[in-house]
């Protein structure tokens, strides 16, 4: 199938994203006293935040839970024992260019190194994206391997963020997956429906509906204040299009480490028809130690959620452990 890429609001929204710490702070009425640390930490991993996401932040509140996810701070320079560049063993799972194979029956394509937002806790903030395929020809050995391995039934499009691909490039990769007979499902892991909601447009939805593969959308919201306005609209469009939509969150100190925040997040998702799927313990990537919540506190929060929510609204508390055959549940 061939897709012609029309003019789209999401391209303009991406171009207008905030990349300058001073501009972000000024837009929220915050002191330039934070600027030095933001610039310094931004040298490790640059700031990037769409204006839609910024608009959901509370002006004048330096502890706003959405701001905390994206504002570089000096704590990112602090070395912490056990926090490393490859927190989840991606390097050991690489089987071909752009292909990670960790779990039976499914494999993951690192489709791009680009994102629409730079989350400060990102487990791939130091991933060597420059080593991955850049042209369709570069993907040939990867798809040869996928064609040969009939045990793989589900393909995961990840990154970076696969919805940062142009409509044409996304269609090309999806078409290659559709041409492999033993693939039955395509799972798309994306933060864009949350932070850049106009990416969920008619071209994208029509392409998924037309696919031979059963589409599953996995989005990433951490706090109820994210799931409002245009974000809520984008999630509604996904659900009403008949696409199974799941959310995975990361438990983050100072962001969502309270039962009220987690319960409200689940309620908002469920009300939109989105399933709260996973609550991840932090991947211990270098520069993110200040976000870590203890296992003891995480388990307390899940127990409190069970007392407040229906069972289907309580996400699974898990940790990704390098070399394990599946996500490790915490009980």
PATI-95715 format. One line per field, with one value per residue (C-alpha): residue number from 1; residue in three letters; chain; x, y, z. Coordinates in steps of 0.05 Angstrom, whole numbers, always signed. Example, Ala and Ser with C-alpha at 12.3 -4.5 7.8 and 13.67 -1.06 7.14 Angstrom:
PATI-95715
drenza: c(1, 2)
sepa: c(Ala, Ser)
marti: c(A, A)
east: c(+246, +273)
north: c(-90, -21)
up: c(+156, +143)
This chain:
PATI-95715
drenza: c(1, 2, 3, 4, 5, 6, 7, 8, 9, 10, 11, 12, 13, 14, 15, 16, 17, 18, 19, 20, 21, 22, 23, 24, 25, 26, 27, 28, 29, 30, 31, 32, 33, 34, 35, 36, 37, 38, 39, 40, 41, 42, 43, 44, 45, 46, 47, 48, 49, 50, 51, 52, 53, 54, 55, 56, 57, 58, 59, 60, 61, 62, 63, 64, 65, 66, 67, 68, 69, 70, 71, 72, 73, 74, 75, 76, 77, 78, 79, 80, 81, 82, 83, 84, 85, 86, 87, 88, 89, 90, 91, 92, 93, 94, 95, 96, 97, 98, 99, 100, 101, 102, 103, 104, 105, 106, 107, 108, 109, 110, 111, 112, 113, 114, 115, 116, 117, 118, 119, 120, 121, 122, 123, 124, 125, 126, 127, 128, 129, 130, 131, 132, 133, 134, 135, 136, 137, 138, 139, 140, 141, 142, 143, 144, 145, 146, 147, 148, 149, 150, 151, 152, 153, 154, 155, 156, 157, 158, 159, 160, 161, 162, 163, 164, 165, 166, 167, 168, 169, 170, 171, 172, 173, 174, 175, 176, 177, 178, 179, 180, 181, 182, 183, 184, 185, 186, 187, 188, 189, 190, 191, 192, 193, 194, 195, 196, 197, 198, 199, 200, 201, 202, 203, 204, 205, 206, 207, 208, 209, 210, 211, 212, 213, 214, 215, 216, 217, 218, 219, 220, 221, 222, 223, 224, 225, 226, 227, 228, 229, 230, 231, 232, 233, 234, 235, 236, 237, 238, 239, 240, 241, 242, 243, 244, 245, 246, 247, 248, 249, 250, 251, 252, 253, 254, 255, 256, 257, 258, 259, 260, 261, 262, 263, 264, 265, 266, 267, 268, 269, 270, 271, 272, 273, 274, 275, 276, 277, 278, 279, 280, 281, 282, 283, 284, 285, 286, 287, 288, 289, 290, 291, 292, 293, 294, 295, 296, 297, 298, 299, 300, 301, 302, 303, 304, 305, 306, 307, 308, 309, 310, 311, 312, 313, 314, 315, 316, 317, 318, 319, 320, 321, 322, 323, 324, 325, 326, 327, 328, 329, 330, 331)
sepa: c(Unk, Unk, Unk, Unk, Unk, Unk, Unk, Unk, Unk, Unk, Unk, Unk, Unk, Unk, Unk, Unk, Unk, Unk, Unk, Unk, Unk, Unk, Unk, Unk, Unk, Unk, Unk, Unk, Unk, Unk, Unk, Unk, Unk, Unk, Unk, Unk, Unk, Unk, Unk, Unk, Unk, Unk, Unk, Unk, Unk, Unk, Unk, Unk, Unk, Unk, Unk, Unk, Unk, Unk, Unk, Unk, Unk, Unk, Unk, Unk, Unk, Unk, Unk, Unk, Unk, Unk, Unk, Unk, Unk, Unk, Unk, Unk, Unk, Unk, Unk, Unk, Unk, Unk, Unk, Unk, Unk, Unk, Unk, Unk, Unk, Unk, Unk, Unk, Unk, Unk, Unk, Unk, Unk, Unk, Unk, Unk, Unk, Unk, Unk, Unk, Unk, Unk, Unk, Unk, Unk, Unk, Unk, Unk, Unk, Unk, Unk, Unk, Unk, Unk, Unk, Unk, Unk, Unk, Unk, Unk, Unk, Unk, Unk, Unk, Unk, Unk, Unk, Unk, Unk, Unk, Unk, Unk, Unk, Unk, Unk, Unk, Unk, Unk, Unk, Unk, Unk, Unk, Unk, Unk, Unk, Unk, Unk, Unk, Unk, Unk, Unk, Unk, Unk, Unk, Unk, Unk, Unk, Unk, Unk, Unk, Unk, Unk, Unk, Unk, Unk, Unk, Unk, Unk, Unk, Unk, Unk, Unk, Unk, Unk, Unk, Unk, Unk, Unk, Unk, Unk, Unk, Unk, Unk, Unk, Unk, Unk, Unk, Unk, Unk, Unk, Unk, Unk, Unk, Unk, Unk, Unk, Unk, Unk, Unk, Unk, Unk, Unk, Unk, Unk, Unk, Unk, Unk, Unk, Unk, Unk, Unk, Unk, Unk, Unk, Unk, Unk, Unk, Unk, Unk, Unk, Unk, Unk, Unk, Unk, Unk, Unk, Unk, Unk, Unk, Unk, Unk, Unk, Unk, Unk, Unk, Unk, Unk, Unk, Unk, Unk, Unk, Unk, Unk, Unk, Unk, Unk, Unk, Unk, Unk, Unk, Unk, Unk, Unk, Unk, Unk, Unk, Unk, Unk, Unk, Unk, Unk, Unk, Unk, Unk, Unk, Unk, Unk, Unk, Unk, Unk, Unk, Unk, Unk, Unk, Unk, Unk, Unk, Unk, Unk, Unk, Unk, Unk, Unk, Unk, Unk, Unk, Unk, Unk, Unk, Unk, Unk, Unk, Unk, Unk, Unk, Unk, Unk, Unk, Unk, Unk, Unk, Unk, Unk, Unk, Unk, Unk, Unk, Unk, Unk, Unk, Unk, Unk, Unk, Unk, Unk, Unk, Unk, Unk, Unk, Unk, Unk, Unk, Unk, Unk, Unk, Unk, Unk, Unk, Unk, Unk, Unk)
marti: c(A, A, A, A, A, A, A, A, A, A, A, A, A, A, A, A, A, A, A, A, A, A, A, A, A, A, A, A, A, A, A, A, A, A, A, A, A, A, A, A, A, A, A, A, A, A, A, A, A, A, A, A, A, A, A, A, A, A, A, A, A, A, A, A, A, A, A, A, A, A, A, A, A, A, A, A, A, A, A, A, A, A, A, A, A, A, A, A, A, A, A, A, A, A, A, A, A, A, A, A, A, A, A, A, A, A, A, A, A, A, A, A, A, A, A, A, A, A, A, A, A, A, A, A, A, A, A, A, A, A, A, A, A, A, A, A, A, A, A, A, A, A, A, A, A, A, A, A, A, A, A, A, A, A, A, A, A, A, A, A, A, A, A, A, A, A, A, A, A, A, A, A, A, A, A, A, A, A, A, A, A, A, A, A, A, A, A, A, A, A, A, A, A, A, A, A, A, A, A, A, A, A, A, A, A, A, A, A, A, A, A, A, A, A, A, A, A, A, A, A, A, A, A, A, A, A, A, A, A, A, A, A, A, A, A, A, A, A, A, A, A, A, A, A, A, A, A, A, A, A, A, A, A, A, A, A, A, A, A, A, A, A, A, A, A, A, A, A, A, A, A, A, A, A, A, A, A, A, A, A, A, A, A, A, A, A, A, A, A, A, A, A, A, A, A, A, A, A, A, A, A, A, A, A, A, A, A, A, A, A, A, A, A, A, A, A, A, A, A, A, A, A, A, A, A, A, A, A, A, A, A)
east: c(+0, +26, +13, +22, +40, -7, +5, -8, -15, +30, +91, +79, +67, +133, +170, +142, +165, +206, +281, +308, +306, +299, +238, +206, +218, +195, +131, +114, +133, +191, +255, +317, +353, +337, +368, +441, +425, +377, +429, +483, +440, +413, +483, +478, +409, +376, +309, +250, +177, +117, +75, +13, +48, +74, +3, -19, +33, +15, +47, +93, +98, +169, +146, +92, +92, +94, +150, +190, +189, +222, +262, +337, +363, +431, +415, +426, +501, +502, +534, +494, +514, +477, +454, +485, +478, +442, +395, +353, +405, +387, +457, +453, +385, +406, +399, +404, +406, +350, +323, +318, +293, +284, +220, +191, +141, +154, +211, +222, +245, +283, +251, +282, +322, +275, +223, +174, +193, +256, +235, +290, +283, +287, +320, +347, +375, +445, +424, +471, +418, +472, +486, +415, +385, +374, +349, +300, +358, +392, +332, +340, +380, +331, +271, +308, +317, +244, +221, +263, +241, +171, +168, +158, +84, +83, +126, +136, +151, +190, +249, +256, +184, +157, +105, +162, +170, +139, +74, +111, +167, +118, +77, +138, +160, +90, +81, +145, +118, +51, +87, +114, +59, +74, +68, -2, +1, +35, +46, +63, +97, +89, +88, +61, -14, +1, +51, +36, -37, -50, -4, -66, -95, -139, -80, -51, -117, -138, -71, -79, -151, -131, -73, -72, -39, -80, -58, -45, -28, +14, +17, +55, +23, +49, +3, -72, -56, -29, -95, -137, -159, -126, -92, -159, -186, -129, -140, -214, -200, -156, -207, -266, -227, -229, -154, -136, -102, -60, -22, +44, +69, +134, +134, +171, +189, +158, +113, +64, +88, +21, -41, -83, -42, -41, -115, -135, -91, -125, -194, -182, -154, -210, -262, -233, -230, -154, -129, -78, -28, +38, +67, +142, +193, +246, +297, +363, +392, +449, +423, +355, +370, +331, +267, +273, +218, +233, +201, +170, +135, +114, +81, +45, +18, -8, -42, -75, -98, -129, -171, -195, -203, -236, -186, -183, -161, -100, -37, +13, +74, +135, +209, +249, +309, +362, +363, +296, +244, +190, +176, +186, +123, +131, +82)
north: c(+0, +69, +130, +201, +246, +306, +370, +354, +395, +348, +367, +440, +423, +385, +443, +490, +446, +481, +465, +524, +518, +594, +594, +538, +572, +640, +611, +584, +647, +611, +642, +645, +619, +549, +564, +547, +477, +465, +485, +443, +380, +393, +384, +311, +302, +362, +390, +378, +389, +403, +464, +420, +385, +451, +479, +426, +449, +496, +564, +585, +515, +489, +422, +411, +336, +346, +397, +351, +298, +343, +398, +382, +390, +385, +317, +286, +297, +256, +187, +133, +60, +13, +66, +52, +72, +8, -6, -60, -100, -76, -89, -163, -170, -143, -196, -154, -80, -46, -112, -129, -198, -208, -248, -309, -295, -221, -177, -102, -55, +8, +48, +116, +153, +213, +230, +289, +296, +282, +249, +257, +184, +155, +86, +96, +166, +138, +86, +84, +103, +122, +48, +31, +30, +97, +75, +21, -19, -19, -58, -115, -163, -150, -168, -229, -253, -239, -278, -337, -339, -367, -365, -289, -273, -201, -143, -82, -15, +27, +75, +132, +138, +104, +158, +207, +172, +206, +176, +146, +115, +88, +57, +26, -8, -31, -59, -99, -128, -144, -184, -234, -288, -312, -242, -233, -169, -102, -66, +8, +39, +114, +175, +220, +209, +239, +295, +311, +290, +315, +259, +214, +237, +205, +181, +143, +114, +93, +58, +18, -1, -26, -67, -143, -144, -134, -66, -54, +16, +25, +97, +127, +174, +180, +231, +247, +319, +291, +258, +320, +364, +346, +286, +258, +271, +232, +172, +174, +172, +111, +74, +92, +68, -2, -3, -37, +18, +5, +52, +39, +87, +94, +103, +169, +204, +273, +258, +202, +168, +179, +137, +198, +210, +137, +127, +189, +168, +100, +130, +179, +125, +75, +129, +138, +63, +58, -1, +14, -40, -33, +10, +3, +9, +58, +30, +48, +90, +137, +207, +185, +162, +221, +192, +124, +100, +41, -27, -23, +42, +16, -45, -1, +41, -19, -46, +21, +22, -46, -18, +41, +15, -42, -97, -81, -10, -31, -35, -91, -69, -95, -86, -101, -144, -156, -229, -248, -282, -231, -169, -187, -174, -146, -174)
up: c(+0, -18, +26, +2, +59, +63, +101, +175, +237, +276, +234, +252, +325, +327, +294, +348, +406, +460, +458, +499, +575, +582, +536, +577, +644, +619, +589, +658, +696, +731, +755, +712, +774, +748, +681, +696, +720, +662, +611, +645, +650, +580, +553, +575, +543, +510, +529, +483, +501, +455, +471, +481, +538, +566, +565, +614, +666, +723, +713, +771, +800, +797, +825, +772, +757, +682, +686, +730, +675, +623, +658, +662, +733, +766, +798, +730, +740, +804, +795, +830, +842, +796, +747, +679, +606, +584, +641, +607, +568, +499, +473, +492, +459, +391, +336, +273, +255, +293, +320, +394, +412, +487, +495, +461, +405, +397, +374, +374, +318, +339, +282, +298, +350, +349, +401, +409, +482, +521, +586, +637, +660, +590, +592, +521, +532, +515, +464, +403, +352, +302, +293, +272, +201, +167, +99, +78, +47, +115, +142, +93, +138, +195, +153, +126, +197, +215, +153, +175, +248, +248, +324, +322, +318, +343, +321, +366, +334, +383, +384, +399, +378, +316, +305, +292, +225, +165, +141, +81, +122, +174, +118, +86, +151, +167, +97, +104, +169, +137, +82, +133, +138, +209, +239, +267, +309, +308, +374, +372, +432, +429, +474, +418, +431, +500, +485, +412, +405, +335, +310, +318, +252, +199, +158, +217, +240, +171, +160, +224, +209, +140, +165, +158, +227, +290, +317, +391, +415, +478, +501, +560, +610, +681, +713, +708, +688, +622, +604, +589, +531, +465, +495, +518, +448, +416, +462, +447, +373, +381, +423, +379, +319, +349, +366, +432, +471, +534, +579, +612, +665, +703, +778, +789, +854, +857, +797, +812, +877, +912, +912, +892, +829, +808, +823, +785, +726, +722, +729, +672, +627, +642, +629, +560, +546, +555, +597, +652, +633, +668, +724, +714, +769, +743, +695, +728, +672, +687, +706, +733, +804, +834, +806, +840, +888, +934, +921, +990, +973, +905, +935, +986, +930, +891, +954, +965, +892, +900, +957, +915, +844, +807, +792, +717, +734, +775, +731, +740, +779, +741, +731, +668, +686, +634, +612, +641, +596, +613, +654, +727, +769, +839, +889)
